[in-house]
Amino acid sequence: NYKSVVAYLFGPIEDDIKQSPQQNQQHNRNRHLVQRMHQCSTLGTLIGMCVCAIFRVLDHGMQIQRYPMPIIVGATAGRVCGVLLAVLMTVSS
């Protein structure tokens, strides 16, 4: 579903809810933080997969270099790095 993919990558799409200005400001801040977390983790996953895919080219028969392993390891490492980056950005702001 296209809308669920967009919601995952860029945060949930919600209609404007009538709230007080303070609640609306807090809601927008929370939505921005969730959006940042999704973007960093998604970009980290993609970058990690691309970087670790180089090990597929250098296949010398080692188990870690066989087809699915570089992609899985890269995706996992990239996701962890992306989430940690998002947490650090959130804490520092």
Secondary structure, 3 states (H helix, E strand, C coil): CHHHHHHHHHCCCCCCCCCCHHHHHHHHHHHHHHHHHHHHHHHHHHHHHHHHCHHHHCCCCCHHHCCHHHHHHHHHHHHHHHHHHHHHHHHHC
